Amino acid sequence: MVCRLDQEAVCVGCGRTKEQITRWLTYTEEERKEIMASLPLKQ
């Protein structure tokens, strides 16, 4: 999936912010899990 940002710079698919998407590869596995756990559930 490719992220697509809304006007608030949040991905409409996964809910991550532009900063989170940009820095994703530099996060540790634990940081990634924390981010994913904090995202709103998409239906």
mmCIF entry with sequence, helices, sheets and N, C-alpha, C, O atoms, coordinates in Angstrom:
data_MODEL
# 
_entry.id   MODEL 
# 
_entity.id                         1 
_entity.type                       polymer 
_entity.pdbx_number_of_molecules   1 
# 
_entity_poly.entity_id                      1 
_entity_poly.type                           'polypeptide(L)' 
_entity_poly.nstd_linkage                   no 
_entity_poly.nstd_monomer                   no 
_entity_poly.pdbx_seq_one_letter_code       MVCRLDQEAVCVGCGRTKEQITRWLTYTEEERKEIMASLPLKQ 
_entity_poly.pdbx_seq_one_letter_code_can   MVCRLDQEAVCVGCGRTKEQITRWLTYTEEERKEIMASLPLKQ 
_entity_poly.pdbx_strand_id                 A 
# 
loop_
_entity_poly_seq.entity_id 
_entity_poly_seq.num 
_entity_poly_seq.mon_id 
_entity_poly_seq.hetero 
1 1  MET n 
1 2  VAL n 
1 3  CYS n 
1 4  ARG n 
1 5  LEU n 
1 6  ASP n 
1 7  GLN n 
1 8  GLU n 
1 9  ALA n 
1 10 VAL n 
1 11 CYS n 
1 12 VAL n 
1 13 GLY n 
1 14 CYS n 
1 15 GLY n 
1 16 ARG n 
1 17 THR n 
1 18 LYS n 
1 19 GLU n 
1 20 GLN n 
1 21 ILE n 
1 22 THR n 
1 23 ARG n 
1 24 TRP n 
1 25 LEU n 
1 26 THR n 
1 27 TYR n 
1 28 THR n 
1 29 GLU n 
1 30 GLU n 
1 31 GLU n 
1 32 ARG n 
1 33 LYS n 
1 34 GLU n 
1 35 ILE n 
1 36 MET n 
1 37 ALA n 
1 38 SER n 
1 39 LEU n 
1 40 PRO n 
1 41 LEU n 
1 42 LYS n 
1 43 GLN n 
# 
_struct_asym.id          A 
_struct_asym.entity_id   1 
# 
loop_
_struct_conf.conf_type_id 
_struct_conf.id 
_struct_conf.pdbx_PDB_helix_id 
_struct_conf.beg_label_comp_id 
_struct_conf.beg_label_asym_id 
_struct_conf.beg_label_seq_id 
_struct_conf.pdbx_beg_PDB_ins_code 
_struct_conf.end_label_comp_id 
_struct_conf.end_label_asym_id 
_struct_conf.end_label_seq_id 
_struct_conf.pdbx_end_PDB_ins_code 
_struct_conf.beg_auth_comp_id 
_struct_conf.beg_auth_asym_id 
_struct_conf.beg_auth_seq_id 
_struct_conf.end_auth_comp_id 
_struct_conf.end_auth_asym_id 
_struct_conf.end_auth_seq_id 
_struct_conf.pdbx_PDB_helix_class 
_struct_conf.details 
_struct_conf.pdbx_PDB_helix_length 
HELX_P HELX_P1 AA1 LYS A 18 ? ARG A 23 ? LYS A 18 ARG A 23 1 ? 6  
HELX_P HELX_P2 AA2 TRP A 24 ? THR A 26 ? TRP A 24 THR A 26 5 ? 3  
HELX_P HELX_P3 AA3 GLU A 29 ? SER A 38 ? GLU A 29 SER A 38 1 ? 10 
# 
_struct_conf_type.id          HELX_P 
_struct_conf_type.criteria    ? 
_struct_conf_type.reference   ? 
# 
loop_
_atom_site.group_PDB 
_atom_site.id 
_atom_site.type_symbol 
_atom_site.label_atom_id 
_atom_site.label_alt_id 
_atom_site.label_comp_id 
_atom_site.label_asym_id 
_atom_site.label_entity_id 
_atom_site.label_seq_id 
_atom_site.pdbx_PDB_ins_code 
_atom_site.Cartn_x 
_atom_site.Cartn_y 
_atom_site.Cartn_z 
_atom_site.occupancy 
_atom_site.B_iso_or_equiv 
_atom_site.pdbx_formal_charge 
_atom_site.auth_seq_id 
_atom_site.auth_comp_id 
_atom_site.auth_asym_id 
_atom_site.auth_atom_id 
_atom_site.pdbx_PDB_model_num 
ATOM 1   N N  . MET A 1 1  ? 0.847   -1.185 0.000  1.00 0.00 ? 1  MET A N  1 
ATOM 2   C CA . MET A 1 1  ? 0.000   0.000  0.000  1.00 0.00 ? 1  MET A CA 1 
ATOM 3   C C  . MET A 1 1  ? 0.889   1.244  0.000  1.00 0.00 ? 1  MET A C  1 
ATOM 4   O O  . MET A 1 1  ? 1.924   1.280  0.665  1.00 0.00 ? 1  MET A O  1 
ATOM 5   N N  . VAL A 1 2  ? 0.483   2.231  -0.731 1.00 0.00 ? 2  VAL A N  1 
ATOM 6   C CA . VAL A 1 2  ? 1.182   3.506  -0.776 1.00 0.00 ? 2  VAL A CA 1 
ATOM 7   C C  . VAL A 1 2  ? 0.374   4.509  0.030  1.00 0.00 ? 2  VAL A C  1 
ATOM 8   O O  . VAL A 1 2  ? -0.838  4.633  -0.148 1.00 0.00 ? 2  VAL A O  1 
ATOM 9   N N  . CYS A 1 3  ? 1.050   5.221  0.912  1.00 0.00 ? 3  CYS A N  1 
ATOM 10  C CA . CYS A 1 3  ? 0.355   6.206  1.741  1.00 0.00 ? 3  CYS A CA 1 
ATOM 11  C C  . CYS A 1 3  ? -0.095  7.394  0.895  1.00 0.00 ? 3  CYS A C  1 
ATOM 12  O O  . CYS A 1 3  ? 0.593   7.820  -0.033 1.00 0.00 ? 3  CYS A O  1 
ATOM 13  N N  . ARG A 1 4  ? -1.256  7.906  1.241  1.00 0.00 ? 4  ARG A N  1 
ATOM 14  C CA . ARG A 1 4  ? -1.798  9.099  0.596  1.00 0.00 ? 4  ARG A CA 1 
ATOM 15  C C  . ARG A 1 4  ? -2.255  10.025 1.724  1.00 0.00 ? 4  ARG A C  1 
ATOM 16  O O  . ARG A 1 4  ? -3.088  9.643  2.546  1.00 0.00 ? 4  ARG A O  1 
ATOM 17  N N  . LEU A 1 5  ? -1.712  11.236 1.762  1.00 0.00 ? 5  LEU A N  1 
ATOM 18  C CA . LEU A 1 5  ? -1.962  12.165 2.857  1.00 0.00 ? 5  LEU A CA 1 
ATOM 19  C C  . LEU A 1 5  ? -3.187  13.031 2.608  1.00 0.00 ? 5  LEU A C  1 
ATOM 20  O O  . LEU A 1 5  ? -3.472  13.447 1.486  1.00 0.00 ? 5  LEU A O  1 
ATOM 21  N N  . ASP A 1 6  ? -3.902  13.286 3.707  1.00 0.00 ? 6  ASP A N  1 
ATOM 22  C CA . ASP A 1 6  ? -5.026  14.214 3.631  1.00 0.00 ? 6  ASP A CA 1 
ATOM 23  C C  . ASP A 1 6  ? -4.512  15.623 3.909  1.00 0.00 ? 6  ASP A C  1 
ATOM 24  O O  . ASP A 1 6  ? -3.300  15.830 3.968  1.00 0.00 ? 6  ASP A O  1 
ATOM 25  N N  . GLN A 1 7  ? -5.395  16.581 4.078  1.00 0.00 ? 7  GLN A N  1 
ATOM 26  C CA . GLN A 1 7  ? -4.993  17.981 4.280  1.00 0.00 ? 7  GLN A CA 1 
ATOM 27  C C  . GLN A 1 7  ? -4.281  18.209 5.612  1.00 0.00 ? 7  GLN A C  1 
ATOM 28  O O  . GLN A 1 7  ? -3.576  19.205 5.775  1.00 0.00 ? 7  GLN A O  1 
ATOM 29  N N  . GLU A 1 8  ? -4.461  17.290 6.565  1.00 0.00 ? 8  GLU A N  1 
ATOM 30  C CA . GLU A 1 8  ? -3.792  17.408 7.862  1.00 0.00 ? 8  GLU A CA 1 
ATOM 31  C C  . GLU A 1 8  ? -2.471  16.646 7.895  1.00 0.00 ? 8  GLU A C  1 
ATOM 32  O O  . GLU A 1 8  ? -1.869  16.510 8.960  1.00 0.00 ? 8  GLU A O  1 
ATOM 33  N N  . ALA A 1 9  ? -2.006  16.145 6.744  1.00 0.00 ? 9  ALA A N  1 
ATOM 34  C CA . ALA A 1 9  ? -0.759  15.385 6.606  1.00 0.00 ? 9  ALA A CA 1 
ATOM 35  C C  . ALA A 1 9  ? -0.814  14.068 7.371  1.00 0.00 ? 9  ALA A C  1 
ATOM 36  O O  . ALA A 1 9  ? 0.165   13.652 7.990  1.00 0.00 ? 9  ALA A O  1 
ATOM 37  N N  . VAL A 1 10 ? -1.990  13.410 7.318  1.00 0.00 ? 10 VAL A N  1 
ATOM 38  C CA . VAL A 1 10 ? -2.183  12.088 7.911  1.00 0.00 ? 10 VAL A CA 1 
ATOM 39  C C  . VAL A 1 10 ? -2.612  11.148 6.792  1.00 0.00 ? 10 VAL A C  1 
ATOM 40  O O  . VAL A 1 10 ? -3.451  11.501 5.963  1.00 0.00 ? 10 VAL A O  1 
ATOM 41  N N  . CYS A 1 11 ? -2.036  9.951  6.771  1.00 0.00 ? 11 CYS A N  1 
ATOM 42  C CA . CYS A 1 11 ? -2.378  8.997  5.718  1.00 0.00 ? 11 CYS A CA 1 
ATOM 43  C C  . CYS A 1 11 ? -3.829  8.550  5.858  1.00 0.00 ? 11 CYS A C  1 
ATOM 44  O O  . CYS A 1 11 ? -4.272  8.175  6.943  1.00 0.00 ? 11 CYS A O  1 
ATOM 45  N N  . VAL A 1 12 ? -4.559  8.594  4.752  1.00 0.00 ? 12 VAL A N  1 
ATOM 46  C CA . VAL A 1 12 ? -5.966  8.206  4.774  1.00 0.00 ? 12 VAL A CA 1 
ATOM 47  C C  . VAL A 1 12 ? -6.119  6.690  4.877  1.00 0.00 ? 12 VAL A C  1 
ATOM 48  O O  . VAL A 1 12 ? -7.200  6.205  5.209  1.00 0.00 ? 12 VAL A O  1 
ATOM 49  N N  . GLY A 1 13 ? -5.056  5.934  4.598  1.00 0.00 ? 13 GLY A N  1 
ATOM 50  C CA . GLY A 1 13 ? -5.121  4.479  4.677  1.00 0.00 ? 13 GLY A CA 1 
ATOM 51  C C  . GLY A 1 13 ? -4.694  3.929  6.031  1.00 0.00 ? 13 GLY A C  1 
ATOM 52  O O  . GLY A 1 13 ? -5.434  3.175  6.663  1.00 0.00 ? 13 GLY A O  1 
ATOM 53  N N  . CYS A 1 14 ? -3.500  4.307  6.474  1.00 0.00 ? 14 CYS A N  1 
ATOM 54  C CA . CYS A 1 14 ? -2.950  3.709  7.697  1.00 0.00 ? 14 CYS A CA 1 
ATOM 55  C C  . CYS A 1 14 ? -3.072  4.605  8.925  1.00 0.00 ? 14 CYS A C  1 
ATOM 56  O O  . CYS A 1 14 ? -3.011  4.107  10.049 1.00 0.00 ? 14 CYS A O  1 
ATOM 57  N N  . GLY A 1 15 ? -3.242  5.904  8.743  1.00 0.00 ? 15 GLY A N  1 
ATOM 58  C CA . GLY A 1 15 ? -3.409  6.814  9.872  1.00 0.00 ? 15 GLY A CA 1 
ATOM 59  C C  . GLY A 1 15 ? -2.119  7.392  10.423 1.00 0.00 ? 15 GLY A C  1 
ATOM 60  O O  . GLY A 1 15 ? -2.144  8.156  11.388 1.00 0.00 ? 15 GLY A O  1 
ATOM 61  N N  . ARG A 1 16 ? -0.977  7.030  9.815  1.00 0.00 ? 16 ARG A N  1 
ATOM 62  C CA . ARG A 1 16 ? 0.284   7.597  10.301 1.00 0.00 ? 16 ARG A CA 1 
ATOM 63  C C  . ARG A 1 16 ? 0.446   9.025  9.794  1.00 0.00 ? 16 ARG A C  1 
ATOM 64  O O  . ARG A 1 16 ? -0.089  9.399  8.751  1.00 0.00 ? 16 ARG A O  1 
ATOM 65  N N  . THR A 1 17 ? 1.197   9.813  10.560 1.00 0.00 ? 17 THR A N  1 
ATOM 66  C CA . THR A 1 17 ? 1.472   11.183 10.164 1.00 0.00 ? 17 THR A CA 1 
ATOM 67  C C  . THR A 1 17 ? 2.590   11.207 9.127  1.00 0.00 ? 17 THR A C  1 
ATOM 68  O O  . THR A 1 17 ? 3.304   10.221 8.944  1.00 0.00 ? 17 THR A O  1 
ATOM 69  N N  . LYS A 1 18 ? 2.733   12.341 8.454  1.00 0.00 ? 18 LYS A N  1 
ATOM 70  C CA . LYS A 1 18 ? 3.793   12.515 7.464  1.00 0.00 ? 18 LYS A CA 1 
ATOM 71  C C  . LYS A 1 18 ? 5.153   12.257 8.102  1.00 0.00 ? 18 LYS A C  1 
ATOM 72  O O  . LYS A 1 18 ? 6.004   11.605 7.497  1.00 0.00 ? 18 LYS A O  1 
ATOM 73  N N  . GLU A 1 19 ? 5.365   12.753 9.297  1.00 0.00 ? 19 GLU A N  1 
ATOM 74  C CA . GLU A 1 19 ? 6.641   12.546 9.998  1.00 0.00 ? 19 GLU A CA 1 
ATOM 75  C C  . GLU A 1 19 ? 6.874   11.063 10.282 1.00 0.00 ? 19 GLU A C  1 
ATOM 76  O O  . GLU A 1 19 ? 7.980   10.562 10.082 1.00 0.00 ? 19 GLU A O  1 
ATOM 77  N N  . GLN A 1 20 ? 5.848   10.363 10.744 1.00 0.00 ? 20 GLN A N  1 
ATOM 78  C CA . GLN A 1 20 ? 5.992   8.937  11.030 1.00 0.00 ? 20 GLN A CA 1 
ATOM 79  C C  . GLN A 1 20 ? 6.320   8.155  9.765  1.00 0.00 ? 20 GLN A C  1 
ATOM 80  O O  . GLN A 1 20 ? 7.162   7.258  9.793  1.00 0.00 ? 20 GLN A O  1 
ATOM 81  N N  . ILE A 1 21 ? 5.668   8.485  8.667  1.00 0.00 ? 21 ILE A N  1 
ATOM 82  C CA . ILE A 1 21 ? 5.925   7.807  7.398  1.00 0.00 ? 21 ILE A CA 1 
ATOM 83  C C  . ILE A 1 21 ? 7.364   8.070  6.953  1.00 0.00 ? 21 ILE A C  1 
ATOM 84  O O  . ILE A 1 21 ? 8.065   7.147  6.537  1.00 0.00 ? 21 ILE A O  1 
ATOM 85  N N  . THR A 1 22 ? 7.795   9.305  7.038  1.00 0.00 ? 22 THR A N  1 
ATOM 86  C CA . THR A 1 22 ? 9.137   9.692  6.607  1.00 0.00 ? 22 THR A CA 1 
ATOM 87  C C  . THR A 1 22 ? 10.212  8.995  7.436  1.00 0.00 ? 22 THR A C  1 
ATOM 88  O O  . THR A 1 22 ? 11.231  8.566  6.894  1.00 0.00 ? 22 THR A O  1 
ATOM 89  N N  . ARG A 1 23 ? 9.992   8.879  8.743  1.00 0.00 ? 23 ARG A N  1 
ATOM 90  C CA . ARG A 1 23 ? 11.005  8.328  9.641  1.00 0.00 ? 23 ARG A CA 1 
ATOM 91  C C  . ARG A 1 23 ? 10.854  6.824  9.879  1.00 0.00 ? 23 ARG A C  1 
ATOM 92  O O  . ARG A 1 23 ? 11.626  6.247  10.645 1.00 0.00 ? 23 ARG A O  1 
ATOM 93  N N  . TRP A 1 24 ? 9.885   6.185  9.244  1.00 0.00 ? 24 TRP A N  1 
ATOM 94  C CA . TRP A 1 24 ? 9.540   4.784  9.537  1.00 0.00 ? 24 TRP A CA 1 
ATOM 95  C C  . TRP A 1 24 ? 10.748  3.850  9.545  1.00 0.00 ? 24 TRP A C  1 
ATOM 96  O O  . TRP A 1 24 ? 10.877  3.025  10.450 1.00 0.00 ? 24 TRP A O  1 
ATOM 97  N N  . LEU A 1 25 ? 11.616  3.959  8.575  1.00 0.00 ? 25 LEU A N  1 
ATOM 98  C CA . LEU A 1 25 ? 12.760  3.053  8.479  1.00 0.00 ? 25 LEU A CA 1 
ATOM 99  C C  . LEU A 1 25 ? 13.801  3.281  9.572  1.00 0.00 ? 25 LEU A C  1 
ATOM 100 O O  . LEU A 1 25 ? 14.648  2.418  9.807  1.00 0.00 ? 25 LEU A O  1 
ATOM 101 N N  . THR A 1 26 ? 13.748  4.421  10.234 1.00 0.00 ? 26 THR A N  1 
ATOM 102 C CA . THR A 1 26 ? 14.711  4.692  11.307 1.00 0.00 ? 26 THR A CA 1 
ATOM 103 C C  . THR A 1 26 ? 14.182  4.286  12.678 1.00 0.00 ? 26 THR A C  1 
ATOM 104 O O  . THR A 1 26 ? 14.945  4.257  13.644 1.00 0.00 ? 26 THR A O  1 
ATOM 105 N N  . TYR A 1 27 ? 12.906  3.974  12.783 1.00 0.00 ? 27 TYR A N  1 
ATOM 106 C CA . TYR A 1 27 ? 12.331  3.559  14.066 1.00 0.00 ? 27 TYR A CA 1 
ATOM 107 C C  . TYR A 1 27 ? 12.754  2.139  14.412 1.00 0.00 ? 27 TYR A C  1 
ATOM 108 O O  . TYR A 1 27 ? 12.982  1.312  13.530 1.00 0.00 ? 27 TYR A O  1 
ATOM 109 N N  . THR A 1 28 ? 12.854  1.871  15.708 1.00 0.00 ? 28 THR A N  1 
ATOM 110 C CA . THR A 1 28 ? 13.101  0.508  16.159 1.00 0.00 ? 28 THR A CA 1 
ATOM 111 C C  . THR A 1 28 ? 11.807  -0.287 16.018 1.00 0.00 ? 28 THR A C  1 
ATOM 112 O O  . THR A 1 28 ? 10.735  0.286  15.822 1.00 0.00 ? 28 THR A O  1 
ATOM 113 N N  . GLU A 1 29 ? 11.915  -1.588 16.119 1.00 0.00 ? 29 GLU A N  1 
ATOM 114 C CA . GLU A 1 29 ? 10.726  -2.434 16.052 1.00 0.00 ? 29 GLU A CA 1 
ATOM 115 C C  . GLU A 1 29 ? 9.733   -2.063 17.160 1.00 0.00 ? 29 GLU A C  1 
ATOM 116 O O  . GLU A 1 29 ? 8.523   -2.041 16.934 1.00 0.00 ? 29 GLU A O  1 
ATOM 117 N N  . GLU A 1 30 ? 10.247  -1.776 18.341 1.00 0.00 ? 30 GLU A N  1 
ATOM 118 C CA . GLU A 1 30 ? 9.378   -1.389 19.465 1.00 0.00 ? 30 GLU A CA 1 
ATOM 119 C C  . GLU A 1 30 ? 8.660   -0.071 19.174 1.00 0.00 ? 30 GLU A C  1 
ATOM 120 O O  . GLU A 1 30 ? 7.468   0.059  19.451 1.00 0.00 ? 30 GLU A O  1 
ATOM 121 N N  . GLU A 1 31 ? 9.374   0.897  18.622 1.00 0.00 ? 31 GLU A N  1 
ATOM 122 C CA . GLU A 1 31 ? 8.750   2.179  18.277 1.00 0.00 ? 31 GLU A CA 1 
ATOM 123 C C  . GLU A 1 31 ? 7.657   1.982  17.233 1.00 0.00 ? 31 GLU A C  1 
ATOM 124 O O  . GLU A 1 31 ? 6.593   2.595  17.318 1.00 0.00 ? 31 GLU A O  1 
ATOM 125 N N  . ARG A 1 32 ? 7.918   1.136  16.261 1.00 0.00 ? 32 ARG A N  1 
ATOM 126 C CA . ARG A 1 32 ? 6.914   0.855  15.230 1.00 0.00 ? 32 ARG A CA 1 
ATOM 127 C C  . ARG A 1 32 ? 5.670   0.223  15.838 1.00 0.00 ? 32 ARG A C  1 
ATOM 128 O O  . ARG A 1 32 ? 4.548   0.596  15.495 1.00 0.00 ? 32 ARG A O  1 
ATOM 129 N N  . LYS A 1 33 ? 5.869   -0.729 16.738 1.00 0.00 ? 33 LYS A N  1 
ATOM 130 C CA . LYS A 1 33 ? 4.728   -1.374 17.396 1.00 0.00 ? 33 LYS A CA 1 
ATOM 131 C C  . LYS A 1 33 ? 3.910   -0.371 18.195 1.00 0.00 ? 33 LYS A C  1 
ATOM 132 O O  . LYS A 1 33 ? 2.680   -0.421 18.187 1.00 0.00 ? 33 LYS A O  1 
ATOM 133 N N  . GLU A 1 34 ? 4.592   0.543  18.889 1.00 0.00 ? 34 GLU A N  1 
ATOM 134 C CA . GLU A 1 34 ? 3.893   1.574  19.663 1.00 0.00 ? 34 GLU A CA 1 
ATOM 135 C C  . GLU A 1 34 ? 3.071   2.479  18.760 1.00 0.00 ? 34 GLU A C  1 
ATOM 136 O O  . GLU A 1 34 ? 1.930   2.813  19.078 1.00 0.00 ? 34 GLU A O  1 
ATOM 137 N N  . ILE A 1 35 ? 3.647   2.870  17.645 1.00 0.00 ? 35 ILE A N  1 
ATOM 138 C CA . ILE A 1 35 ? 2.925   3.729  16.687 1.00 0.00 ? 35 ILE A CA 1 
ATOM 139 C C  . ILE A 1 35 ? 1.707   2.993  16.153 1.00 0.00 ? 35 ILE A C  1 
ATOM 140 O O  . ILE A 1 35 ? 0.603   3.538  16.143 1.00 0.00 ? 35 ILE A O  1 
ATOM 141 N N  . MET A 1 36 ? 1.903   1.765  15.714 1.00 0.00 ? 36 MET A N  1 
ATOM 142 C CA . MET A 1 36 ? 0.794   0.989  15.153 1.00 0.00 ? 36 MET A CA 1 
ATOM 143 C C  . MET A 1 36 ? -0.330  0.786  16.179 1.00 0.00 ? 36 MET A C  1 
ATOM 144 O O  . MET A 1 36 ? -1.509  0.835  15.828 1.00 0.00 ? 36 MET A O  1 
ATOM 145 N N  . ALA A 1 37 ? 0.038   0.559  17.440 1.00 0.00 ? 37 ALA A N  1 
ATOM 146 C CA . ALA A 1 37 ? -0.959  0.366  18.497 1.00 0.00 ? 37 ALA A CA 1 
ATOM 147 C C  . ALA A 1 37 ? -1.736  1.652  18.782 1.00 0.00 ? 37 ALA A C  1 
ATOM 148 O O  . ALA A 1 37 ? -2.871  1.599  19.254 1.00 0.00 ? 37 ALA A O  1 
ATOM 149 N N  . SER A 1 38 ? -1.128  2.802  18.497 1.00 0.00 ? 38 SER A N  1 
ATOM 150 C CA . SER A 1 38 ? -1.783  4.078  18.798 1.00 0.00 ? 38 SER A CA 1 
ATOM 151 C C  . SER A 1 38 ? -2.680  4.590  17.675 1.00 0.00 ? 38 SER A C  1 
ATOM 152 O O  . SER A 1 38 ? -3.427  5.552  17.858 1.00 0.00 ? 38 SER A O  1 
ATOM 153 N N  . LEU A 1 39 ? -2.603  3.940  16.508 1.00 0.00 ? 39 LEU A N  1 
ATOM 154 C CA . LEU A 1 39 ? -3.380  4.402  15.353 1.00 0.00 ? 39 LEU A CA 1 
ATOM 155 C C  . LEU A 1 39 ? -4.865  4.078  15.520 1.00 0.00 ? 39 LEU A C  1 
ATOM 156 O O  . LEU A 1 39 ? -5.226  3.071  16.128 1.00 0.00 ? 39 LEU A O  1 
ATOM 157 N N  . PRO A 1 40 ? -5.712  4.940  14.976 1.00 0.00 ? 40 PRO A N  1 
ATOM 158 C CA . PRO A 1 40 ? -7.155  4.656  15.037 1.00 0.00 ? 40 PRO A CA 1 
ATOM 159 C C  . PRO A 1 40 ? -7.493  3.431  14.188 1.00 0.00 ? 40 PRO A C  1 
ATOM 160 O O  . PRO A 1 40 ? -6.860  3.191  13.160 1.00 0.00 ? 40 PRO A O  1 
ATOM 161 N N  . LEU A 1 41 ? -8.467  2.675  14.611 1.00 0.00 ? 41 LEU A N  1 
ATOM 162 C CA . LEU A 1 41 ? -8.893  1.510  13.846 1.00 0.00 ? 41 LEU A CA 1 
ATOM 163 C C  . LEU A 1 41 ? -9.622  1.957  12.600 1.00 0.00 ? 41 LEU A C  1 
ATOM 164 O O  . LEU A 1 41 ? -10.543 2.772  12.664 1.00 0.00 ? 41 LEU A O  1 
ATOM 165 N N  . LYS A 1 42 ? -9.205  1.419  11.462 1.00 0.00 ? 42 LYS A N  1 
ATOM 166 C CA . LYS A 1 42 ? -9.860  1.748  10.185 1.00 0.00 ? 42 LYS A CA 1 
ATOM 167 C C  . LYS A 1 42 ? -10.872 0.667  9.865  1.00 0.00 ? 42 LYS A C  1 
ATOM 168 O O  . LYS A 1 42 ? -10.638 -0.515 10.121 1.00 0.00 ? 42 LYS A O  1 
ATOM 169 N N  . GLN A 1 43 ? -11.985 1.074  9.311  1.00 0.00 ? 43 GLN A N  1 
ATOM 170 C CA . GLN A 1 43 ? -13.024 0.098  8.944  1.00 0.00 ? 43 GLN A CA 1 
ATOM 171 C C  . GLN A 1 43 ? -13.019 -0.145 7.462  1.00 0.00 ? 43 GLN A C  1 
ATOM 172 O O  . GLN A 1 43 ? -13.821 -0.934 6.963  1.00 0.00 ? 43 GLN A O  1 
# 
